[in-house]
Every structure is written in structure tokens, then in C-alpha cells.
Amino acid sequence: MSYIPRGPLTDLPTGHPCADCPVRAVTICRTQTPDVLAALRGLGTMQRLQEGQAVFHEGDPARRVFMLTYGSLKIYTLLLDGRRQVTGFMFPGDFLGVAVDGEYAFTIEALERSELWWFSRDAFTRFVDQNPSIERELYHLSAHELAAAQQQMVLLGRKTAAERLASFFYELLERQERAGTGAGQILDLPMNRLDIADYLGLTKETVSRMLAELRSRGLIRLAAQNRVEVLDRAGLVDLAQGSGGNG
């Protein structure tokens, strides 16, 4: 779902503008030198978003790229008949907005109060051309997104409703662990039931039924409306991989 860079975290001197960045360990900045980081920081502008506020809309000119530093976002596209397909969720450290064409192919909207840094697309492209280390991270990001898209096709095309929801929870749990965030097996869900349904290709009612089924199997516990505790990780993985019975 999200790309977590590999490699050692670059040490920064005291007073460096990125020294206190809370997400540097999970961004494309992780392995960059202090000079490259300072130059990249100088290109950016910080933007705050309120819940429901769009970063950009489908069809807008693709003039900026973005790095999320706080909060969470959802990515979606609208079909011609007005139906919505959520294609992904973004979390702190994620990079977004790279467009193949001159327009964004989707809408990105804040799920909660969020903060991001944006860069002029032209200026960022020139910066990448001058810094191959950033280009390598973007290559790995693109490879990850391709693999994630293939996994999503399997999820939507072959998995049962219960398997889809189990896969979703397991992906969130893995992402949380790689990023070093969260509290153990607890998942705080910034997205609502309809967002999850539109991501998994289900109805809101089906998501509610599958939550009840996973709970009845002893795989999860609903600690609150938007908080899930994973009780049986192995069982959740078995179900996500299609070996945990029908759902």
C-alpha cells in the first residue's frame, strides 16, 4: 500500500532543517545526504489540510508533487455513472502527485487534519535530474506501486469479501510496523466504512457484515468505531491468503 525506503537513515548535524522531521525515516529522503536534504527542503512549501479538503482533483493540471508528513489521505476516481472507486490511502512519508501526463488521473482528499510539503513539478524534475540518489528512490517507489496495483487486481478479481477485508487489515498492520508507528496490533482507521468499501469493491453493508465475521472468528476485536485490534495475526494472514475458509 505504501513504499517504505530501505537502507540506513542518514545522520544529520544539529540545526539541520530536516533533523526533527518526524517521517524522514520512511520517506524518499531517508538515504539522502545532508546537503541534498537541505536543498530539497528549500524547494518545498508546507500546506495544512482540513478533513475533506482536496489536495487536487482529477483532471487538474499536474503542476505539483507532494510528500505527506502528518495525517492521512484517500485517492479516488469517479466513473462516468458517478460511482466512486477508492484506489488507495496515503500515510505520513508517502510521496504523491507524479503524473505521466499533464493532468492528475485521480482526486486526493484529506481523511483527517493533515500536513504535506509540495514542490513545483518542474523544479522537482530539475532537482531529480541533478541528484540521481532521489531518482533511484523514485524508481523503487514506482516499482512498489506497480506491484501494489497487481495485488489490488487479485484482491478485487479473485478474493472473497472476508479475504479482502483481512488483506486490507494485514496490509495496514505491515505498513504500520515497517514505519515504526502505531501500538502493537492496534489499527486506528482514519477512513470510514464507505471508504473501505469503495477500496475493496464491496458495499458498506458487506464491510459491516465482514467485520462481524472476522470478529466472530476471533481474528479481530473492535476496540472503537474506527479502531481494530488484531487478536489472531496468523489466522488473519491465512484468511488474507485464501487458506482460512470461505467468507
C-alpha positions in Angstrom: 0.0 0.0 0.0 2.8 2.4 0.9 6.5 2.5 0.0 9.0 2.3 2.9 12.5 3.1 1.7 15.3 0.6 2.6 18.8 1.5 3.7 20.4 3.3 6.6 19.0 6.6 7.9 21.3 9.5 7.2 22.8 11.2 10.2 22.1 15.0 10.2 24.1 17.7 12.1 22.4 19.7 14.9 20.4 22.5 13.4 19.8 20.9 10.1 16.3 21.9 8.8 15.3 18.2 8.5 16.8 17.0 11.7 13.4 17.0 13.5 11.3 15.7 10.7 9.0 13.0 12.1 8.8 11.0 8.9 12.3 11.2 7.4 12.9 7.5 8.2 10.1 6.4 5.9 10.4 8.8 3.0 12.5 9.0 -0.2 14.7 11.3 1.9 15.9 8.5 4.2 19.3 7.9 2.5 20.0 11.3 1.2 23.0 13.4 2.2 22.5 16.5 4.4 23.3 18.8 1.5 20.7 17.1 -0.7 18.1 17.2 2.0 18.7 20.9 2.7 18.4 21.7 -1.0 15.2 19.7 -1.3 13.7 21.3 1.8 14.4 24.7 0.3 12.3 23.8 -2.8 9.2 22.9 -0.7 6.2 24.7 0.7 4.2 23.4 3.7 0.5 23.1 3.3 -2.1 22.2 6.0 -5.4 20.5 5.1 -8.7 20.0 7.0 -10.7 16.9 6.9 -12.5 16.6 3.5 -10.2 19.2 1.8 -8.8 18.1 -1.6 -5.1 18.3 -2.4 -6.1 18.3 -6.1 -8.9 17.0 -8.3 -9.0 14.5 -11.1 -8.3 16.5 -14.3 -6.4 19.3 -12.6 -3.2 20.4 -14.3 -0.3 18.3 -12.8 1.9 21.2 -11.6 3.0 19.9 -8.2 4.3 16.8 -6.4 3.7 16.2 -2.7 5.1 14.5 0.4 2.7 13.8 3.3 4.2 14.5 6.7 1.1 14.2 9.0 -2.4 12.7 8.8 -3.8 10.6 6.0 -5.3 10.9 2.6 -7.5 8.9 0.2 -7.1 8.5 -3.5 -10.2 8.0 -5.7 -11.6 8.4 -9.2 -15.2 8.8 -10.4 -16.7 6.6 -13.0 -18.9 8.1 -15.7 -22.1 7.0 -13.9 -21.0 8.8 -10.8 -19.7 5.7 -8.8 -16.5 6.2 -6.9 -13.5 3.9 -6.7 -11.1 4.4 -3.9 -7.7 3.3 -5.3 -5.5 3.8 -2.2 -4.7 5.6 1.0 -1.7 7.7 1.8 0.1 7.9 5.2 3.0 10.0 6.6 6.1 9.6 4.5 4.2 8.8 1.3 5.1 10.7 -1.9 2.4 11.6 -4.4 1.5 13.5 -7.4 3.9 12.2 -10.0 1.8 12.2 -13.2 2.6 10.7 -16.6 0.5 13.2 -18.5 -0.2 16.8 -17.9 -3.3 16.2 -15.7 -3.8 14.3 -12.5 -5.7 11.0 -13.1 -7.4 10.9 -9.7 -8.5 13.1 -6.7 -6.7 13.1 -3.4 -8.6 14.2 -0.3 -7.7 14.5 3.4 -9.3 11.9 5.7 -8.4 14.0 8.7 -6.3 17.1 9.6 -3.1 16.6 7.6 0.1 18.4 6.6 2.2 18.0 3.5 5.1 19.6 1.6 4.5 20.4 -2.0 7.1 21.1 -4.8 6.7 22.6 -8.2 6.7 19.7 -10.6 9.2 21.5 -13.0 11.6 22.4 -10.1 11.4 18.9 -8.7 12.1 17.3 -12.1 15.2 19.5 -12.4 16.3 18.6 -8.9 15.9 14.9 -9.6 17.9 15.2 -12.8 20.7 16.8 -10.7 20.5 14.2 -7.9 20.5 10.5 -9.1 20.0 9.3 -5.5 16.5 10.8 -5.5 15.9 9.3 -8.9 16.7 5.8 -7.5 14.3 6.2 -4.7 11.6 7.3 -7.1 12.3 4.2 -9.3 11.9 1.9 -6.3 8.7 3.8 -5.4 7.3 3.2 -9.0 8.2 -0.5 -8.8 6.4 -0.8 -5.5 3.3 0.9 -6.8 3.2 -1.4 -9.8 3.4 -4.5 -7.5 0.7 -3.0 -5.3 -1.5 -2.4 -8.3 -1.1 -6.1 -9.3 -2.0 -7.2 -5.8 -5.1 -5.0 -5.8 -6.2 -6.6 -9.1 -6.0 -10.0 -7.5 -7.9 -8.7 -4.4 -10.7 -7.3 -6.5 -10.9 -10.1 -9.0 -10.5 -13.3 -7.0 -10.8 -12.8 -3.3 -14.0 -13.2 -1.2 -15.3 -10.3 0.8 -13.8 -11.7 4.0 -10.4 -12.3 2.3 -10.5 -8.7 1.0 -11.1 -7.2 4.4 -8.5 -9.5 6.1 -6.0 -8.5 3.4 -6.7 -4.8 4.0 -6.1 -5.1 7.7 -2.9 -7.1 7.2 -1.6 -4.5 4.7 -2.2 -1.7 7.2 -0.6 -3.7 10.0 2.5 -4.4 7.9 2.8 -0.8 6.8 2.5 0.4 10.4 5.2 -2.0 11.5 7.6 -1.0 8.7 7.1 2.6 9.5 7.6 2.0 13.2 4.3 3.7 14.1 1.2 2.6 15.9 0.7 0.5 19.0 1.3 -3.3 18.5 -1.6 -5.0 16.9 -3.9 -1.9 17.2 -5.1 -0.3 13.9 -6.5 3.2 14.0 -8.6 3.6 10.9 -8.9 7.2 9.6 -11.1 6.1 6.8 -14.8 5.3 7.3 -16.7 2.1 6.3 -17.8 3.6 2.9 -14.1 4.4 2.1 -13.1 0.9 2.9 -16.0 -0.5 0.8 -15.1 1.6 -2.2 -11.5 0.5 -1.9 -12.3 -3.2 -1.6 -15.1 -3.2 -4.3 -17.8 -4.0 -1.7 -20.9 -2.3 -0.3 -20.8 -0.6 3.1 -23.2 -3.2 4.4 -20.9 -6.0 3.3 -18.0 -4.4 5.1 -20.0 -4.3 8.3 -21.0 -8.0 7.9 -17.4 -9.0 7.2 -16.2 -7.1 10.3 -18.7 -9.1 12.3 -17.5 -12.3 10.7 -13.8 -11.6 11.4 -14.8 -10.7 15.0 -16.8 -14.0 15.4 -13.8 -16.0 14.1 -11.7 -14.4 16.9 -9.4 -12.7 14.4 -10.1 -9.1 15.5 -11.8 -7.0 18.2 -13.5 -3.7 17.5 -12.0 -1.5 20.3 -13.9 1.5 19.0 -15.8 2.6 15.9 -12.5 3.2 14.0 -10.1 1.2 16.0 -9.4 -2.5 15.3 -7.2 -4.8 17.5 -5.8 -7.9 15.7 -6.2 -10.8 18.0 -5.0 -13.6 15.8 -2.4 -12.5 13.3 -1.7 -15.9 11.9 -5.4 -16.5 11.3 -5.8 -13.1 9.7 -2.9 -13.9 7.3 -4.3 -17.4 6.5 -7.6 -15.8 5.6 -6.0 -13.0 3.6 -4.1 -15.6 1.6 -7.2 -17.6 0.8 -6.5 -20.5 3.2 -8.7 -19.5 6.1 -12.0 -20.8 4.8 -14.8 -19.2 2.8 -16.2 -15.8 3.6 
